[in-house]
Amino acid sequence: MFTGIVQAYVSVAAIIEKPGLITFSLIFPDELRVGLQTGASVAVDGVCFTTLKVEHNQVSFDAMQETLQRTTIGLLKTGQFVNVERSFKIGDEVGGHLLSGHVHGMAEITSIDTSIPNNQVVTFKIPHPLTKYIFTKGFVALNGVSLTLVEVDKQNATFRVYFIPETLKRTTFGYKQVGDWVNIEIDSQTQAIVETVERILAEKDLNSTA
């Protein structure tokens, strides 16, 4: 489990392509490597990975074909930055919201507005089937960052997020541009509620026509 509070953004040191997967290595700062062992879970741009190897300042992971096709990990390039978060430990402060690291899809940045002082307003477009889980003042994780939604437009499958300077400084969103893609994980509680209500309504309709 993760909290959506990114601990650092780090660079991609190497990418090795293999049949059906890639092995990629990230340069971790000293404080993030403390206690990190093979088999530990780490969120990379919001995607949960199992640590493959820790060697000097580099940490390696395997990404299978399914992950490469469904997330931005398939777009990784050497030298680019990614957000990372070590897994949540009992007793840690939860500053964001609980995440699984299981991405539901990708969202495209369609506009970036910097006209408001000390704010950066970013518009994201998502796959239309995910719009039923998106609500104004609700929250999602974008590239592993827990964020609050504003100005949701379900018809056009878009929403906006206001980024404060601290978030831009501590995450890769300070580097993002229009046309970039990010991973989106919807809130699991919201998903459960929406799908439960849908099922109940569907059962009522079925019973009424029986």
PyRosetta script that sets phi, psi and omega in degrees:
from pyrosetta import init, pose_from_sequence

init()
pose = pose_from_sequence("MFTGIVQAYVSVAAIIEKPGLITFSLIFPDELRVGLQTGASVAVDGVCFTTLKVEHNQVSFDAMQETLQRTTIGLLKTGQFVNVERSFKIGDEVGGHLLSGHVHGMAEITSIDTSIPNNQVVTFKIPHPLTKYIFTKGFVALNGVSLTLVEVDKQNATFRVYFIPETLKRTTFGYKQVGDWVNIEIDSQTQAIVETVERILAEKDLNSTA")
pose.set_psi(1, 153.4)
pose.set_omega(1, -179.9)
pose.set_phi(2, -135.6)
pose.set_psi(2, 172.2)
pose.set_omega(2, -175.5)
pose.set_phi(3, -117.7)
pose.set_psi(3, -7.0)
pose.set_omega(3, -178.6)
pose.set_phi(4, 80.2)
pose.set_psi(4, 11.3)
pose.set_omega(4, 175.0)
pose.set_phi(5, -104.2)
pose.set_psi(5, 99.4)
pose.set_omega(5, -176.2)
pose.set_phi(6, -64.8)
pose.set_psi(6, 133.1)
pose.set_omega(6, -177.6)
pose.set_phi(7, -89.7)
pose.set_psi(7, -24.1)
pose.set_omega(7, 179.1)
pose.set_phi(8, -171.7)
pose.set_psi(8, 159.5)
pose.set_omega(8, 165.0)
pose.set_phi(9, -114.0)
pose.set_psi(9, 137.0)
pose.set_omega(9, -170.9)
pose.set_phi(10, -131.2)
pose.set_psi(10, 165.2)
pose.set_omega(10, -177.5)
pose.set_phi(11, -97.1)
pose.set_psi(11, 152.7)
pose.set_omega(11, 176.5)
pose.set_phi(12, -83.6)
pose.set_psi(12, 117.4)
pose.set_omega(12, -176.0)
pose.set_phi(13, -84.6)
pose.set_psi(13, -37.4)
pose.set_omega(13, -175.8)
pose.set_phi(14, -159.4)
pose.set_psi(14, 151.0)
pose.set_omega(14, 175.5)
pose.set_phi(15, -134.3)
pose.set_psi(15, 123.5)
pose.set_omega(15, 178.7)
pose.set_phi(16, -114.9)
pose.set_psi(16, 118.7)
pose.set_omega(16, -180.0)
pose.set_phi(17, -86.7)
pose.set_psi(17, 133.2)
pose.set_omega(17, 178.4)
pose.set_phi(18, -131.7)
pose.set_psi(18, 165.0)
pose.set_omega(18, 177.8)
pose.set_phi(19, -58.8)
pose.set_psi(19, 115.7)
pose.set_omega(19, 175.8)
pose.set_phi(20, 80.6)
pose.set_psi(20, 0.6)
pose.set_omega(20, 179.1)
pose.set_phi(21, -162.9)
pose.set_psi(21, 170.1)
pose.set_omega(21, 169.4)
pose.set_phi(22, -126.9)
pose.set_psi(22, 151.8)
pose.set_omega(22, 169.2)
pose.set_phi(23, -111.0)
pose.set_psi(23, 122.6)
pose.set_omega(23, -180.0)
pose.set_phi(24, -123.4)
pose.set_psi(24, 147.7)
pose.set_omega(24, -178.0)
pose.set_phi(25, -118.6)
pose.set_psi(25, 137.5)
pose.set_omega(25, 179.1)
pose.set_phi(26, -116.4)
pose.set_psi(26, 146.7)
pose.set_omega(26, 176.9)
pose.set_phi(27, -89.6)
pose.set_psi(27, 110.2)
pose.set_omega(27, -178.2)
pose.set_phi(28, -95.9)
pose.set_psi(28, 139.2)
pose.set_omega(28, 171.7)
pose.set_phi(29, -68.4)
pose.set_psi(29, 160.9)
pose.set_omega(29, -176.0)
pose.set_phi(30, -54.4)
pose.set_psi(30, -44.1)
pose.set_omega(30, -173.6)
pose.set_phi(31, -66.8)
pose.set_psi(31, -25.8)
pose.set_omega(31, 179.2)
pose.set_phi(32, -83.9)
pose.set_psi(32, -14.5)
pose.set_omega(32, 178.8)
pose.set_phi(33, -90.4)
pose.set_psi(33, -10.4)
pose.set_omega(33, -178.8)
pose.set_phi(34, -62.3)
pose.set_psi(34, 119.4)
pose.set_omega(34, 178.8)
pose.set_phi(35, 75.6)
pose.set_psi(35, 1.7)
pose.set_omega(35, -179.6)
pose.set_phi(36, -77.3)
pose.set_psi(36, 123.9)
pose.set_omega(36, -176.7)
pose.set_phi(37, -123.3)
pose.set_psi(37, 161.7)
pose.set_omega(37, 174.3)
pose.set_phi(38, -57.1)
pose.set_psi(38, 132.8)
pose.set_omega(38, -178.8)
pose.set_phi(39, 97.8)
pose.set_psi(39, -11.9)
pose.set_omega(39, 179.7)
pose.set_phi(40, -72.4)
pose.set_psi(40, 151.5)
pose.set_omega(40, 179.4)
pose.set_phi(41, -90.4)
pose.set_psi(41, 136.1)
pose.set_omega(41, 177.9)
pose.set_phi(42, -137.8)
pose.set_psi(42, 135.6)
pose.set_omega(42, 175.2)
pose.set_phi(43, -90.7)
pose.set_psi(43, 125.2)
pose.set_omega(43, 177.5)
pose.set_phi(44, -116.9)
pose.set_psi(44, 112.0)
pose.set_omega(44, -173.1)
pose.set_phi(45, 50.5)
pose.set_psi(45, 37.6)
pose.set_omega(45, 175.7)
pose.set_phi(46, 86.2)
pose.set_psi(46, -1.8)
pose.set_omega(46, -179.6)
pose.set_phi(47, -101.4)
pose.set_psi(47, 127.9)
pose.set_omega(47, -179.2)
pose.set_phi(48, -75.4)
pose.set_psi(48, 126.8)
pose.set_omega(48, 177.3)
pose.set_phi(49, -127.5)
pose.set_psi(49, 153.1)
pose.set_omega(49, 173.2)
pose.set_phi(50, -94.6)
pose.set_psi(50, 129.2)
pose.set_omega(50, -179.2)
pose.set_phi(51, -64.2)
pose.set_psi(51, 124.3)
pose.set_omega(51, -178.0)
pose.set_phi(52, -90.1)
pose.set_psi(52, -42.4)
pose.set_omega(52, -176.2)
pose.set_phi(53, -159.3)
pose.set_psi(53, 141.9)
pose.set_omega(53, 172.8)
pose.set_phi(54, -119.0)
pose.set_psi(54, 115.2)
pose.set_omega(54, -176.0)
pose.set_phi(55, -138.6)
pose.set_psi(55, 112.7)
pose.set_omega(55, -175.6)
pose.set_phi(56, 57.6)
pose.set_psi(56, -123.3)
pose.set_omega(56, -178.7)
pose.set_phi(57, -98.3)
pose.set_psi(57, 9.8)
pose.set_omega(57, -178.0)
pose.set_phi(58, -110.2)
pose.set_psi(58, 139.2)
pose.set_omega(58, 178.4)
pose.set_phi(59, -122.5)
pose.set_psi(59, 131.1)
pose.set_omega(59, -173.1)
pose.set_phi(60, -113.8)
pose.set_psi(60, 150.2)
pose.set_omega(60, -178.9)
pose.set_phi(61, -142.1)
pose.set_psi(61, 153.3)
pose.set_omega(61, 171.7)
pose.set_phi(62, -102.9)
pose.set_psi(62, 138.9)
pose.set_omega(62, 174.2)
pose.set_phi(63, -121.8)
pose.set_psi(63, 119.4)
pose.set_omega(63, -178.9)
pose.set_phi(64, -77.5)
pose.set_psi(64, 169.4)
pose.set_omega(64, -175.8)
pose.set_phi(65, -58.7)
pose.set_psi(65, -40.4)
pose.set_omega(65, 179.9)
pose.set_phi(66, -60.0)
pose.set_psi(66, -42.8)
pose.set_omega(66, 178.2)
pose.set_phi(67, -65.9)
pose.set_psi(67, -40.4)
pose.set_omega(67, -179.4)
pose.set_phi(68, -64.3)
pose.set_psi(68, -33.4)
pose.set_omega(68, -177.8)
pose.set_phi(69, -81.1)
pose.set_psi(69, -31.3)
pose.set_omega(69, -171.2)
pose.set_phi(70, -101.5)
pose.set_psi(70, -9.3)
pose.set_omega(70, -177.0)
pose.set_phi(71, -133.0)
pose.set_psi(71, 173.0)
pose.set_omega(71, 179.8)
pose.set_phi(72, -73.9)
pose.set_psi(72, -5.6)
pose.set_omega(72, 177.2)
pose.set_phi(73, -61.0)
pose.set_psi(73, -29.0)
pose.set_omega(73, 176.6)
pose.set_phi(74, -68.1)
pose.set_psi(74, -11.5)
pose.set_omega(74, 179.8)
pose.set_phi(75, -103.9)
pose.set_psi(75, 4.4)
pose.set_omega(75, -176.3)
pose.set_phi(76, -57.8)
pose.set_psi(76, 143.1)
pose.set_omega(76, 174.0)
pose.set_phi(77, -133.6)
pose.set_psi(77, 147.1)
pose.set_omega(77, 177.9)
pose.set_phi(78, -59.2)
pose.set_psi(78, 132.8)
pose.set_omega(78, 178.2)
pose.set_phi(79, 95.9)
pose.set_psi(79, -15.4)
pose.set_omega(79, 179.4)
pose.set_phi(80, -78.3)
pose.set_psi(80, 164.2)
pose.set_omega(80, -179.0)
pose.set_phi(81, -101.4)
pose.set_psi(81, 146.0)
pose.set_omega(81, 175.9)
pose.set_phi(82, -134.9)
pose.set_psi(82, 152.1)
pose.set_omega(82, 175.6)
pose.set_phi(83, -80.8)
pose.set_psi(83, 141.7)
pose.set_omega(83, 176.5)
pose.set_phi(84, -133.0)
pose.set_psi(84, 146.9)
pose.set_omega(84, 175.0)
pose.set_phi(85, -144.6)
pose.set_psi(85, 127.6)
pose.set_omega(85, 172.4)
pose.set_phi(86, -70.4)
pose.set_psi(86, 157.9)
pose.set_omega(86, -176.6)
pose.set_phi(87, -66.4)
pose.set_psi(87, 151.4)
pose.set_omega(87, -179.0)
pose.set_phi(88, -68.4)
pose.set_psi(88, 138.4)
pose.set_omega(88, 176.0)
pose.set_phi(89, -114.7)
pose.set_psi(89, 143.5)
pose.set_omega(89, 177.6)
pose.set_phi(90, -57.1)
pose.set_psi(90, 128.4)
pose.set_omega(90, -178.1)
pose.set_phi(91, 102.9)
pose.set_psi(91, -16.2)
pose.set_omega(91, 176.1)
pose.set_phi(92, -69.9)
pose.set_psi(92, 151.8)
pose.set_omega(92, 174.4)
pose.set_phi(93, -73.5)
pose.set_psi(93, 133.7)
pose.set_omega(93, 177.4)
pose.set_phi(94, -100.2)
pose.set_psi(94, 98.6)
pose.set_omega(94, -177.1)
pose.set_phi(95, -88.4)
pose.set_psi(95, -19.0)
pose.set_omega(95, -179.9)
pose.set_phi(96, -110.9)
pose.set_psi(96, -115.4)
pose.set_omega(96, 172.4)
pose.set_phi(97, -146.3)
pose.set_psi(97, 157.9)
pose.set_omega(97, -174.1)
pose.set_phi(98, -68.5)
pose.set_psi(98, 133.8)
pose.set_omega(98, -178.0)
pose.set_phi(99, -128.7)
pose.set_psi(99, 154.2)
pose.set_omega(99, 178.0)
pose.set_phi(100, -101.2)
pose.set_psi(100, -18.7)
pose.set_omega(100, -174.1)
pose.set_phi(101, 80.6)
pose.set_psi(101, 12.6)
pose.set_omega(101, 177.2)
pose.set_phi(102, -101.2)
pose.set_psi(102, 101.7)
pose.set_omega(102, -172.6)
pose.set_phi(103, -73.5)
pose.set_psi(103, 140.0)
pose.set_omega(103, -179.4)
pose.set_phi(104, -94.8)
pose.set_psi(104, -16.2)
pose.set_omega(104, -179.5)
pose.set_phi(105, 168.4)
pose.set_psi(105, -169.0)
pose.set_omega(105, 178.8)
pose.set_phi(106, -120.7)
pose.set_psi(106, 146.8)
pose.set_omega(106, 178.0)
pose.set_phi(107, -119.2)
pose.set_psi(107, 144.6)
pose.set_omega(107, -179.6)
pose.set_phi(108, -104.0)
pose.set_psi(108, 135.9)
pose.set_omega(108, 174.0)
pose.set_phi(109, -77.5)
pose.set_psi(109, 118.7)
pose.set_omega(109, -177.4)
pose.set_phi(110, -104.5)
pose.set_psi(110, -20.0)
pose.set_omega(110, 175.5)
pose.set_phi(111, -159.9)
pose.set_psi(111, 152.7)
pose.set_omega(111, 176.4)
pose.set_phi(112, -133.8)
pose.set_psi(112, 119.3)
pose.set_omega(112, -177.0)
pose.set_phi(113, -112.2)
pose.set_psi(113, 118.0)
pose.set_omega(113, -180.0)
pose.set_phi(114, -113.1)
pose.set_psi(114, 21.0)
pose.set_omega(114, -175.9)
pose.set_phi(115, -75.0)
pose.set_psi(115, -20.4)
pose.set_omega(115, 179.4)
pose.set_phi(116, -90.3)
pose.set_psi(116, 123.7)
pose.set_omega(116, -179.0)
pose.set_phi(117, -55.7)
pose.set_psi(117, 133.8)
pose.set_omega(117, 176.6)
pose.set_phi(118, 64.3)
pose.set_psi(118, 18.1)
pose.set_omega(118, 175.5)
pose.set_phi(119, -134.3)
pose.set_psi(119, 148.7)
pose.set_omega(119, 170.5)
pose.set_phi(120, -129.8)
pose.set_psi(120, 116.3)
pose.set_omega(120, -176.0)
pose.set_phi(121, -100.5)
pose.set_psi(121, 118.4)
pose.set_omega(121, -175.3)
pose.set_phi(122, -116.3)
pose.set_psi(122, 131.8)
pose.set_omega(122, 177.1)
pose.set_phi(123, -101.4)
pose.set_psi(123, 132.4)
pose.set_omega(123, -179.5)
pose.set_phi(124, -118.4)
pose.set_psi(124, 142.1)
pose.set_omega(124, 173.6)
pose.set_phi(125, -112.1)
pose.set_psi(125, 131.7)
pose.set_omega(125, -174.0)
pose.set_phi(126, -119.4)
pose.set_psi(126, 163.8)
pose.set_omega(126, 173.0)
pose.set_phi(127, -57.8)
pose.set_psi(127, 134.2)
pose.set_omega(127, -173.2)
pose.set_phi(128, -57.1)
pose.set_psi(128, -36.1)
pose.set_omega(128, 179.0)
pose.set_phi(129, -59.7)
pose.set_psi(129, -20.5)
pose.set_omega(129, -179.6)
pose.set_phi(130, -83.8)
pose.set_psi(130, -10.0)
pose.set_omega(130, -175.2)
pose.set_phi(131, -63.7)
pose.set_psi(131, -25.9)
pose.set_omega(131, -179.4)
pose.set_phi(132, -67.5)
pose.set_psi(132, -15.3)
pose.set_omega(132, 178.9)
pose.set_phi(133, -99.3)
pose.set_psi(133, 1.9)
pose.set_omega(133, -172.8)
pose.set_phi(134, -106.5)
pose.set_psi(134, 126.1)
pose.set_omega(134, -178.3)
pose.set_phi(135, -137.7)
pose.set_psi(135, 146.8)
pose.set_omega(135, 173.9)
pose.set_phi(136, -59.5)
pose.set_psi(136, 132.9)
pose.set_omega(136, -176.2)
pose.set_phi(137, 73.2)
pose.set_psi(137, 2.7)
pose.set_omega(137, 170.8)
pose.set_phi(138, -80.0)
pose.set_psi(138, -176.5)
pose.set_omega(138, -179.7)
pose.set_phi(139, -138.9)
pose.set_psi(139, 152.9)
pose.set_omega(139, 176.0)
pose.set_phi(140, -139.8)
pose.set_psi(140, 172.1)
pose.set_omega(140, 170.9)
pose.set_phi(141, -110.6)
pose.set_psi(141, 127.5)
pose.set_omega(141, 176.1)
pose.set_phi(142, -117.3)
pose.set_psi(142, 118.3)
pose.set_omega(142, -173.4)
pose.set_phi(143, 49.5)
pose.set_psi(143, 37.8)
pose.set_omega(143, 176.0)
pose.set_phi(144, 83.8)
pose.set_psi(144, 4.1)
pose.set_omega(144, -179.0)
pose.set_phi(145, -102.4)
pose.set_psi(145, 125.2)
pose.set_omega(145, 177.7)
pose.set_phi(146, -73.6)
pose.set_psi(146, 122.3)
pose.set_omega(146, -173.5)
pose.set_phi(147, -137.8)
pose.set_psi(147, 150.6)
pose.set_omega(147, 177.5)
pose.set_phi(148, -96.9)
pose.set_psi(148, 139.0)
pose.set_omega(148, -175.9)
pose.set_phi(149, -93.0)
pose.set_psi(149, 143.9)
pose.set_omega(149, 172.3)
pose.set_phi(150, -135.8)
pose.set_psi(150, 159.0)
pose.set_omega(150, 174.7)
pose.set_phi(151, 48.9)
pose.set_psi(151, 59.1)
pose.set_omega(151, 178.0)
pose.set_phi(152, -77.7)
pose.set_psi(152, 129.4)
pose.set_omega(152, 177.5)
pose.set_phi(153, -121.0)
pose.set_psi(153, 94.6)
pose.set_omega(153, -175.2)
pose.set_phi(154, -69.8)
pose.set_psi(154, -31.0)
pose.set_omega(154, -179.8)
pose.set_phi(155, -62.8)
pose.set_psi(155, -41.0)
pose.set_omega(155, -179.9)
pose.set_phi(156, -97.6)
pose.set_psi(156, 2.6)
pose.set_omega(156, 177.7)
pose.set_phi(157, 57.4)
pose.set_psi(157, 47.0)
pose.set_omega(157, 178.6)
pose.set_phi(158, -131.2)
pose.set_psi(158, 160.0)
pose.set_omega(158, 170.3)
pose.set_phi(159, -151.6)
pose.set_psi(159, 163.9)
pose.set_omega(159, 179.2)
pose.set_phi(160, -116.6)
pose.set_psi(160, 151.9)
pose.set_omega(160, 176.0)
pose.set_phi(161, -132.7)
pose.set_psi(161, 135.7)
pose.set_omega(161, 175.5)
pose.set_phi(162, -96.5)
pose.set_psi(162, 121.8)
pose.set_omega(162, 178.9)
pose.set_phi(163, -102.0)
pose.set_psi(163, 125.7)
pose.set_omega(163, 174.6)
pose.set_phi(164, -82.5)
pose.set_psi(164, 161.2)
pose.set_omega(164, -178.3)
pose.set_phi(165, -55.5)
pose.set_psi(165, -35.4)
pose.set_omega(165, -177.9)
pose.set_phi(166, -64.3)
pose.set_psi(166, -41.1)
pose.set_omega(166, 178.4)
pose.set_phi(167, -66.5)
pose.set_psi(167, -40.2)
pose.set_omega(167, 178.6)
pose.set_phi(168, -64.3)
pose.set_psi(168, -33.2)
pose.set_omega(168, -178.4)
pose.set_phi(169, -76.2)
pose.set_psi(169, -33.5)
pose.set_omega(169, -172.4)
pose.set_phi(170, -97.2)
pose.set_psi(170, -6.8)
pose.set_omega(170, -177.9)
pose.set_phi(171, -132.1)
pose.set_psi(171, 173.6)
pose.set_omega(171, -179.7)
pose.set_phi(172, -74.4)
pose.set_psi(172, -5.1)
pose.set_omega(172, -179.7)
pose.set_phi(173, -66.8)
pose.set_psi(173, -15.9)
pose.set_omega(173, 173.6)
pose.set_phi(174, -69.3)
pose.set_psi(174, -13.3)
pose.set_omega(174, -178.5)
pose.set_phi(175, -110.2)
pose.set_psi(175, -8.6)
pose.set_omega(175, -172.5)
pose.set_phi(176, -70.1)
pose.set_psi(176, 150.6)
pose.set_omega(176, -179.6)
pose.set_phi(177, -131.3)
pose.set_psi(177, 164.8)
pose.set_omega(177, 176.0)
pose.set_phi(178, -59.2)
pose.set_psi(178, 134.6)
pose.set_omega(178, -178.0)
pose.set_phi(179, 97.7)
pose.set_psi(179, -14.3)
pose.set_omega(179, 176.6)
pose.set_phi(180, -72.8)
pose.set_psi(180, 153.8)
pose.set_omega(180, 178.4)
pose.set_phi(181, -111.3)
pose.set_psi(181, 145.7)
pose.set_omega(181, 177.4)
pose.set_phi(182, -133.1)
pose.set_psi(182, 159.0)
pose.set_omega(182, 176.8)
pose.set_phi(183, -83.9)
pose.set_psi(183, 141.8)
pose.set_omega(183, 177.7)
pose.set_phi(184, -123.1)
pose.set_psi(184, 130.7)
pose.set_omega(184, 171.3)
pose.set_phi(185, -120.3)
pose.set_psi(185, 118.7)
pose.set_omega(185, 179.1)
pose.set_phi(186, -78.2)
pose.set_psi(186, 159.4)
pose.set_omega(186, -179.4)
pose.set_phi(187, -67.9)
pose.set_psi(187, 128.6)
pose.set_omega(187, -175.2)
pose.set_phi(188, -65.2)
pose.set_psi(188, -34.9)
pose.set_omega(188, 179.1)
pose.set_phi(189, -68.3)
pose.set_psi(189, -41.5)
pose.set_omega(189, 176.6)
pose.set_phi(190, -61.4)
pose.set_psi(190, -43.7)
pose.set_omega(190, 179.2)
pose.set_phi(191, -59.4)
pose.set_psi(191, -45.0)
pose.set_omega(191, -178.3)
pose.set_phi(192, -63.6)
pose.set_psi(192, -41.8)
pose.set_omega(192, -179.1)
pose.set_phi(193, -66.2)
pose.set_psi(193, -48.4)
pose.set_omega(193, -178.2)
pose.set_phi(194, -60.3)
pose.set_psi(194, -46.5)
pose.set_omega(194, -176.3)
pose.set_phi(195, -71.3)
pose.set_psi(195, -30.8)
pose.set_omega(195, 175.8)
pose.set_phi(196, -67.1)
pose.set_psi(196, -45.6)
pose.set_omega(196, 178.5)
pose.set_phi(197, -62.1)
pose.set_psi(197, -42.6)
pose.set_omega(197, 177.8)
pose.set_phi(198, -59.4)
pose.set_psi(198, -42.8)
pose.set_omega(198, -178.7)
pose.set_phi(199, -66.1)
pose.set_psi(199, -41.7)
pose.set_omega(199, 179.8)
pose.set_phi(200, -64.1)
pose.set_psi(200, -43.7)
pose.set_omega(200, 179.2)
pose.set_phi(201, -64.6)
pose.set_psi(201, -39.4)
pose.set_omega(201, 178.6)
pose.set_phi(202, -64.3)
pose.set_psi(202, -39.6)
pose.set_omega(202, 178.8)
pose.set_phi(203, -66.6)
pose.set_psi(203, -37.8)
pose.set_omega(203, 178.1)
pose.set_phi(204, -64.5)
pose.set_psi(204, -43.7)
pose.set_omega(204, 178.3)
pose.set_phi(205, -61.9)
pose.set_psi(205, -39.9)
pose.set_omega(205, -179.5)
pose.set_phi(206, -65.8)
pose.set_psi(206, -41.7)
pose.set_omega(206, -179.3)
pose.set_phi(207, -68.6)
pose.set_psi(207, -34.4)
pose.set_omega(207, -177.9)
pose.set_phi(208, -71.2)
pose.set_psi(208, -23.8)
pose.set_omega(208, -179.3)
pose.set_phi(209, -98.9)
pose.set_psi(209, -3.1)
pose.set_omega(209, -178.0)
pose.set_phi(210, -73.8)
pose.dump_pdb("model.pdb")
